[in-house]
Amino acid sequence: MNEKILILDFGSQYTQLIARRIRELNVYSEIVPYNKIPELDDSIKGVILSGSPFSVKDDNALHPDLEKIIGKRPVLAVCYGAQYLAAYYQGEVERSQKREYGKANLGNFATNDPLMKNVTEGSQVWMSHGDTIKALPSQFEVLAGTTSIEVAAFRSVSGAFAQPVYALQFHPEVYHTLEGALILENFVLGIAGCSGSWTPASFAEETIANLKDQIGEERVLLGLSGGVDSTVAAMLLHRAIGKKLFCFFIDNGLLRKNEYEEVLASYQGMGLQVVGIDAKQRFYRELEGEQDPEGKRKIIGRVFVEVFQEEATTLKNIQWLGQGTIYPDVIESVSVHGPSVTIKSHHNVGGLPEHLHLKIVEPLRMLFKDEVRRVGKTLDIPAAILGRHPFPGPGLGIRILGAITPEKVALLQEADAIFTENLRSAGLYDQVWQAGTVLLPVQSVGVMGDERTYEKTVVLRCVNSTDGMTAEWSFLPHEFLAKVSSEIINNVKGINRVVYDISTKPPATIEWE
């Protein structure tokens, strides 16, 4: 990357949001733990210190090595970063009597400063902190305040450091700070001097060139899922190395209706060398009787590795394993907190590198999900693939609660297809992030004609999100839901009740298992 903004992570829930806001300015941003600051090479134009759940007064407060960055690059410290900055240089920081959380209005601008260029008096900002700066160190001066706190923003006085230092006690990255994007733009494009030339097209061009150098004349094997990430990764590799890329698409028997055939056909039209592997019966045998969600995930992951490994032996001289890893996965693995508690195992090609003794290539490891889609668009990947809703690696295996059987899979596939086709025909499919149908281990009494029925229940799940980290249930029209319910009950023998999930994430997850 020719230029980037470095973000030091102190564990804030908003750290990834800072990175996203900067990338929206067409500037590459990279998150690193606060205690793993790299050497500041010429590509790093500025440094941002994130917020944190910690207090600078805590015994276990996080202590970055400020000497590595202060004076060497322009710095913007947010929330915890601002309070730590003030405490480090001998200012006065106290625990607030009450947590300052929520909306406030920015005012009392002390000077016409480039960080506040075009920011309006009284602009709404979002506070979320438990410490308050009561007095600034001598090296700093107040930039702005609010009605409740005197120091909402401050900066280094002229000449105090070789490069300017700014700090905010509010969060510019959240939507509730109405002109936060402008403040970040003023820092990134103005004070740090970034050009804003990092675009999906430039990323694709640079990545393809790097892949050519990295892989050379060697050969790559990649497992396709039919989803956006693996498809875009495959196309970047295809553009770089052409026929030296080989792809597997494994049917685990838990795909959506007709998905195996449709996805294979779409890949052939893109010029990829794809081998379809029908392993349905093997997965069904291994899953027989397993009811525990984590147990099902582990079985599906293990069998995937076994099938992939066996099929890989049919190819000769493969040196690389391609993966569709994206940036949230990378951040999670190097988080300031370390690997987070397992909520549920993620199904990918974990275990394959060790088994196959291959080098790893991950063309998308620095992109967020929405950025992957934009890169895919520049590669002319069909909209039908780019617009596909996210689908879990274990597929319908975690949308069938309880034990999995081929009969249950077929039942759910039919119901899910009715839901999806109705979303498409109503023009709703592209307006939501993800939709799916869940088969419950519940039977209920119903009446169809003059007969009493005792059949299964399905749940319709539909959410809106940006990256899947948080999600709101989608407000689908009642008439639409009534139509879907009627079609499922009338056309899928074995289902007599349809319900709609109105849970947000958090506390619920998007998938039921």
Buried (B, 14 or more C-beta within 10 A) or exposed (E): BEBBBBBBBBBBEBBBBBBBBBBBBBBBBBBBBBEEBEEBEEEBBBBBBBBBBBBBEEEEBBEBEBEBBBBBBBBBBBBBBBBBBBBBBEBEBBEBEEEBEEEBBBBBBBEEBEBBEEBEEEBBBBBBBBBBBEEBBEBBBBBBBBEEBBBBBBBBBEEBBEBBBBBBBBBBBBEBBBBBBBBBBBBBBEBBEBEEEBEBEBBBEEBBEBBEEBBEEBBBBBBBBBBBBBBBBBBBBBBBBEEBBBBBBBBBBBBBBEBBEBBBEBBEEBEBBBBBBEBBEBBBEBBEEBEEBEEBBBBBBEBBBBBBEEBBEEEEEBBBBBBBBBBBBBBBEEBBEEEEEEEBBBBBBBBBEEBBEBBEBBBBBBBBBEBBBBBBBBBEBEEEBBEBBBBBBBBBBBBBBBBBBEEBBEBBBBBBBBBBBBBEEBEBBEEBBBBBBBBBEEBEEBEEEEEEBEBBBBBBBBBBBEBBEBBEBBEBEEEBBEBBBEBBBEEBEBBBBBBBBEBEBEEBBBBBB
